[in-house]
């Protein structure tokens, strides 16, 4: 049933407590993932990869109930602008496929920013690095798992 992914092995090695949730082998939207797990979608985060100037790459985590605000995201990392990385380039840059991108164990180092709404949560859910698997862990333990910053980077979804 459960296959260990690099992010799971990373958390094991760091001694960080987490749970794994399996929701099936199909790529689902973030809100469908939250629904399938019976969890509050505001606690389920999607991992988005962007490109800034001169091939600088950034990872942003926002709740599945909203979208990444590209202007806020750029400002949070000191860029004038950032653009989403194309799905076809994701595997080469991160080691992950679209729908299974985790902020942990990314192939090349990237600065990670988590939406500030996570500070109001006890637990957070995000991809375990493989479609169908989500990691649940304490927000308080995020800093033990990776370097990141909190910033206001989300907006309500476009209609």
C-alpha positions in Angstrom: 0.0 0.0 0.0 2.3 2.8 1.2 5.4 3.4 -0.8 8.2 5.4 0.8 9.0 8.5 -1.2 12.1 10.7 -0.8 10.2 13.2 1.3 9.0 10.5 3.7 12.5 9.1 4.0 13.8 12.7 4.7 11.2 13.2 7.5 12.1 9.7 8.9 15.8 10.6 8.9 15.1 13.9 10.6 12.9 12.2 13.2 9.9 14.3 12.3 6.5 12.8 13.0 4.1 12.7 10.1 1.2 10.7 8.7 0.7 9.6 5.1 -2.7 9.7 3.4 -3.3 7.7 0.2 -6.1 9.0 -2.1 -5.6 6.9 -5.2 -3.5 6.8 -8.4 -5.3 9.5 -10.3 -4.2 13.1 -10.4 -7.0 15.1 -8.6 -7.5 18.8 -8.1 -6.4 20.1 -4.7 -10.0 20.4 -3.4 -10.7 16.8 -4.6 -7.7 15.6 -2.7 -9.0 17.4 0.5 -12.5 15.9 -0.1 -11.2 12.4 -0.6 -9.2 12.6 2.7 -12.1 14.2 4.5 -9.9 17.1 5.5 -10.4 20.9 5.6 -9.2 22.2 2.2 -7.7 25.3 3.9 -5.2 23.0 5.5 -4.3 21.2 2.3 -1.5 23.0 0.4 -0.4 22.7 -3.3 3.2 23.1 -4.2 3.9 25.5 -7.1 7.2 26.1 -8.8 8.0 29.5 -10.5 10.8 31.0 -12.4 12.2 34.5 -11.8 14.8 36.4 -13.7 18.0 34.7 -14.7 16.7 31.2 -14.2 16.1 31.6 -10.5 13.4 29.2 -9.3 11.1 29.4 -6.3 8.6 27.1 -4.6 5.4 28.5 -3.2 2.9 26.6 -1.1 -0.7 27.9 -1.0 -4.0 26.4 0.2 -5.9 24.5 -2.4 -8.8 26.8 -1.7 -7.0 29.7 -3.4 -4.4 30.6 -6.1 -0.9 31.9 -6.0 -0.8 35.7 -6.3 2.2 36.1 -8.7 2.8 39.7 -7.7 2.8 39.0 -4.0 4.9 35.9 -4.6 7.5 37.9 -6.6 7.7 40.5 -3.9 8.1 37.9 -1.2 11.3 36.7 -2.8 12.6 40.1 -4.0 11.8 39.6 -7.7 10.0 42.0 -10.0 8.0 39.1 -11.4 7.7 35.4 -11.4 6.0 33.0 -13.8 4.8 29.5 -13.4 7.1 26.8 -14.6 5.6 24.8 -17.4 4.4 21.3 -16.5 6.7 19.7 -19.0 9.8 21.3 -17.3 8.8 20.3 -13.8 10.3 16.8 -13.7 13.7 18.0 -14.9 13.8 20.9 -12.4 12.3 19.2 -9.3 12.4 15.5 -9.8 8.6 15.5 -9.5 5.7 15.3 -11.9 2.8 17.7 -12.0 0.3 16.7 -9.3 3.0 15.0 -7.2 5.4 17.9 -6.5 6.6 18.1 -2.9 8.5 21.0 -1.3 10.8 18.5 0.3 13.8 16.9 -1.5 13.6 19.0 -4.7 16.3 18.1 -7.1 17.9 21.6 -7.3 17.9 24.0 -4.3 15.0 26.4 -4.4 13.7 29.0 -2.0 10.4 27.9 -0.4 7.7 30.3 0.7 4.6 29.0 2.6 1.4 31.1 2.6 1.0 32.9 5.9 -2.4 31.3 6.5 -0.5 28.1 7.5 0.6 29.9 10.7 -3.0 29.6 11.9 -3.0 25.8 11.5 -1.8 23.1 13.8 -1.4 20.6 10.9 -0.6 20.9 7.2 -1.1 18.5 4.3 1.1 18.6 1.1 2.3 16.2 -1.6 4.5 13.4 -0.5 6.3 13.5 -3.9 4.0 11.0 -5.7 0.6 11.3 -7.1 -1.9 9.7 -4.6 0.1 10.4 -1.5 -0.1 13.4 1.0 2.0 14.1 4.0 0.3 15.4 7.1 2.6 17.0 9.7 2.6 19.7 12.4 3.1 23.2 11.0 5.5 23.7 14.0 7.8 21.0 12.5 8.1 22.6 9.0 11.2 24.4 10.0 12.9 21.1 11.0 12.0 19.6 7.6 13.1 22.5 5.3 14.2 26.1 5.2 11.3 28.3 4.3 9.6 31.6 5.0 6.0 32.6 5.6 4.5 35.3 3.5 1.0 36.4 2.3 1.1 35.0 -1.3 -2.4 33.6 -2.0 -5.6 35.1 -3.4 -9.1 33.7 -3.8 -9.4 31.6 -7.0 -10.2 33.3 -10.2 -13.8 32.9 -11.2 
